[in-house]
């Protein structure tokens, strides 16, 4: 599977460098010249591709949302016995690592945008919730999930769980001794997550 960050055309390089700078400093503190310098292009080329910094910021948000949607699609694709079976863990691990490598700026950007991003952060969160809701609906249609009495709340609950791993990644690594989004961390984190989703918090966890 190809990660969106693998596309390193000039346009994609500008977007990726903007994402990194926005994550580190916040969009308001970054100029078009900063982005151009980081991407190794002229400010004029940035504007030629995106029209303005606002246009570039919208492209960054689109890239982040599409990456999250791709991750949800990959991890919800069921194994023969369902997406919460132990057999689904290797594919889930591969999908997350492929889409969110260790140096990805997406977790940092999401942290800034969702907590302090104002109206644009609200729009991005709405997009992510819609993706979570659509994923839940697909899984329910396939007989792999219960949408619950209130699908909007259930989708928001699942989204909050997913985002918590991204936003709290450094703190989780401190207490667990392993990056939860690394290969080893995903095996450990994913095993528990799948067990909870499969058996419920009060069920008998199956060793993976």
Buried (B, 14 or more C-beta within 10 A) or exposed (E): EEBBBEEEEBBBBBBBBBBBBBBEEBBEEBEBEBBBBBBEBEBEBBBEBBEEBEEBBBBBBBBBBBBBBBBBBBBBBBBEEBBBBBBBBBBBBBBBBBBBEEEBBBBBBBBBBBEEBEEBBEBBBEBBBBBBBBBBBBBBEEEBBEBEEEBEEBBBBBBEEBBEBBBBBEEBBEEEEBBBBBEEBBBBBBBEBBBBBBEEEEEEBEEB
